[in-house]
């Protein structure tokens, strides 16, 4: 019946309460489990790390948004890997 089960997680304990149920369904149906977590897009970091500047032209604040995005992706990956180990 189920081939894949997609589980969105936000890092909260409330969201993680679904994991035992997902594990039971996956075992019962031989389904693959895919865990996902949303990260902030680069564009949002760029707008958050620039000031209004003159005449609405953004001025950089010296923060590298690409590094912020990469840090968030790495953190999300580590979090999802840890939750995946909980399912094994």
DOKOLLO-404342 format. One line per 2 residues: number of its first residue (from 1); for each residue x, y, z of N, C-alpha, C. Coordinates in nm, 3 decimals. Layout:
residues N
NUM> X:Y:Z:X:Y:Z:X:Y:Z; ...
***
This chain:
residues 88
1> 0.082:-0.119:0.000:0.000:0.000:0.000:0.087:0.126:0.000; 0.178:0.141:0.098:0.267:0.256:0.103:0.405:0.215:0.054
3> 0.459:0.290:-0.041:0.595:0.264:-0.089:0.694:0.361:-0.026; 0.650:0.486:-0.008:0.734:0.588:0.052:0.650:0.669:0.150
5> 0.713:0.708:0.259:0.647:0.792:0.358:0.734:0.916:0.377; 0.678:1.033:0.348:0.749:1.159:0.360:0.713:1.223:0.494
7> 0.816:1.254:0.574:0.793:1.307:0.709:0.861:1.443:0.723; 0.784:1.551:0.725:0.844:1.683:0.748:0.867:1.704:0.898
9> 0.987:1.748:0.933:1.021:1.773:1.073:1.072:1.916:1.088; 1.039:1.979:1.200:1.084:2.116:1.224:1.178:2.127:1.344
11> 1.218:2.013:1.398:1.308:2.015:1.513:1.237:2.014:1.647; 1.106:2.019:1.647:1.032:2.022:1.774:1.000:1.880:1.821
13> 0.984:1.867:1.951:0.946:1.738:2.009:0.805:1.699:1.963; 0.721:1.797:1.944:0.585:1.769:1.897:0.588:1.701:1.760
15> 0.667:1.754:1.668:0.677:1.695:1.534:0.737:1.554:1.541; 0.832:1.535:1.629:0.900:1.406:1.640:0.812:1.296:1.699
17> 0.700:1.332:1.758:0.609:1.232:1.814:0.552:1.141:1.706; 0.558:1.181:1.582:0.506:1.099:1.473:0.600:0.984:1.437
19> 0.727:0.995:1.475:0.827:0.899:1.429:0.797:0.753:1.467; 0.753:0.721:1.588:0.720:0.581:1.617:0.608:0.527:1.528
21> 0.513:0.613:1.493:0.402:0.572:1.406:0.451:0.550:1.263; 0.540:0.638:1.220:0.600:0.625:1.087:0.680:0.495:1.079
23> 0.756:0.468:1.183:0.837:0.347:1.186:0.749:0.222:1.177; 0.639:0.222:1.250:0.548:0.107:1.247:0.486:0.090:1.108
25> 0.444:0.199:1.046:0.387:0.191:0.911:0.492:0.143:0.810; 0.612:0.195:0.820:0.718:0.157:0.727:0.750:0.009:0.739
27> 0.756:-0.041:0.860:0.783:-0.185:0.880:0.668:-0.269:0.826; 0.546:-0.228:0.853:0.429:-0.305:0.812:0.417:-0.314:0.660
29> 0.453:-0.206:0.591:0.434:-0.202:0.446:0.564:-0.213:0.368; 0.676:-0.226:0.438:0.805:-0.230:0.368:0.833:-0.101:0.294
31> 0.790:0.010:0.352:0.802:0.140:0.287:0.933:0.209:0.323; 0.982:0.292:0.231:1.098:0.377:0.258:1.049:0.503:0.328
33> 1.129:0.553:0.420:1.095:0.675:0.493:1.189:0.785:0.449; 1.131:0.899:0.415:1.210:1.016:0.379:1.182:1.126:0.480
35> 1.286:1.169:0.551:1.272:1.277:0.647:1.317:1.406:0.580; 1.242:1.514:0.598:1.279:1.642:0.538:1.268:1.754:0.642
37> 1.349:1.855:0.620:1.345:1.975:0.704:1.371:2.094:0.613; 1.294:2.197:0.628:1.307:2.316:0.546:1.421:2.402:0.600
39> 1.500:2.458:0.509:1.603:2.555:0.548:1.571:2.688:0.480; 1.625:2.794:0.534:1.600:2.928:0.482:1.670:2.946:0.348
41> 1.599:2.994:0.247:1.663:3.015:0.117:1.766:3.128:0.124; 1.867:3.121:0.039:1.974:3.221:0.035:1.918:3.362:0.020
43> 1.815:3.378:-0.060:1.758:3.511:-0.084:1.708:3.575:0.045; 1.651:3.495:0.133:1.600:3.550:0.259:1.716:3.594:0.348
45> 1.826:3.516:0.349:1.943:3.556:0.426:2.004:3.684:0.369; 2.006:3.696:0.237:2.062:3.816:0.176:1.984:3.939:0.219
47> 1.852:3.931:0.214:1.772:4.047:0.252:1.783:4.076:0.402; 1.806:3.973:0.483:1.818:3.993:0.628:1.955:4.046:0.667
49> 2.055:4.031:0.581:2.191:4.074:0.616:2.234:4.198:0.540; 2.137:4.268:0.480:2.167:4.395:0.414:2.080:4.503:0.475
51> 2.129:4.622:0.472:2.053:4.736:0.522:1.983:4.806:0.408; 1.898:4.905:0.440:1.822:4.973:0.336:1.909:5.059:0.244
53> 2.021:5.111:0.294:2.110:5.190:0.209:2.046:5.320:0.166; 2.103:5.381:0.063:2.054:5.508:0.010:1.960:5.479:-0.106
55> 1.849:5.545:-0.108:1.749:5.533:-0.216:1.703:5.388:-0.234; 1.700:5.311:-0.124:1.650:5.175:-0.131:1.747:5.073:-0.185
57> 1.870:5.115:-0.218:1.971:5.022:-0.269:2.034:4.953:-0.148; 2.026:4.819:-0.140:2.078:4.749:-0.022:2.227:4.768:-0.003
59> 2.267:4.775:0.122:2.408:4.785:0.159:2.443:4.664:0.243; 2.549:4.593:0.205:2.590:4.472:0.279:2.636:4.510:0.419
61> 2.608:4.421:0.515:2.647:4.444:0.654:2.774:4.370:0.691; 2.838:4.304:0.597:2.961:4.232:0.627:2.937:4.087:0.667
63> 2.814:4.042:0.666:2.781:3.903:0.700:2.772:3.824:0.569; 2.835:3.708:0.565:2.831:3.624:0.445:2.707:3.536:0.450
65> 2.604:3.567:0.371:2.481:3.487:0.376:2.502:3.344:0.328; 2.595:3.321:0.236:2.619:3.184:0.188:2.668:3.096:0.302
67> 2.752:3.151:0.389:2.800:3.074:0.504:2.686:3.043:0.601; 2.595:3.138:0.618:2.479:3.115:0.706:2.390:3.003:0.652
69> 2.367:3.005:0.520:2.286:2.902:0.456:2.353:2.766:0.471; 2.483:2.760:0.447:2.555:2.633:0.458:2.553:2.581:0.601
71> 2.567:2.668:0.699:2.558:2.627:0.839:2.421:2.568:0.870; 2.316:2.634:0.821:2.181:2.585:0.846:2.158:2.451:0.778
73> 2.208:2.435:0.656:2.194:2.307:0.586:2.268:2.196:0.658; 2.388:2.228:0.706:2.467:2.128:0.778:2.395:2.086:0.907
75> 2.341:2.186:0.978:2.266:2.157:1.101:2.143:2.072:1.073; 2.070:2.106:0.967:1.951:2.030:0.929:1.988:1.887:0.892
77> 2.098:1.870:0.819:2.144:1.736:0.779:2.181:1.652:0.900; 2.251:1.712:0.996:2.289:1.639:1.117:2.165:1.601:1.198
79> 2.071:1.692:1.207:1.946:1.665:1.279:1.871:1.549:1.214; 1.855:1.553:1.082:1.782:1.447:1.012:1.856:1.314:1.021
81> 1.988:1.316:1.014:2.065:1.191:1.027:2.043:1.129:1.165; 2.039:1.212:1.267:2.017:1.161:1.403:1.876:1.102:1.417
83> 1.777:1.168:1.359:1.639:1.116:1.365:1.629:0.987:1.284; 1.699:0.978:1.173:1.698:0.856:1.092:1.756:0.739:1.170
85> 1.860:0.764:1.248:1.918:0.657:1.331:1.818:0.609:1.435; 1.734:0.700:1.483:1.630:0.662:1.579:1.531:0.562:1.518
87> 1.515:0.568:1.386:1.419:0.480:1.318:1.475:0.342:1.287; 1.606:0.329:1.296:1.669:0.199:1.262:1.657:0.101:1.377
***
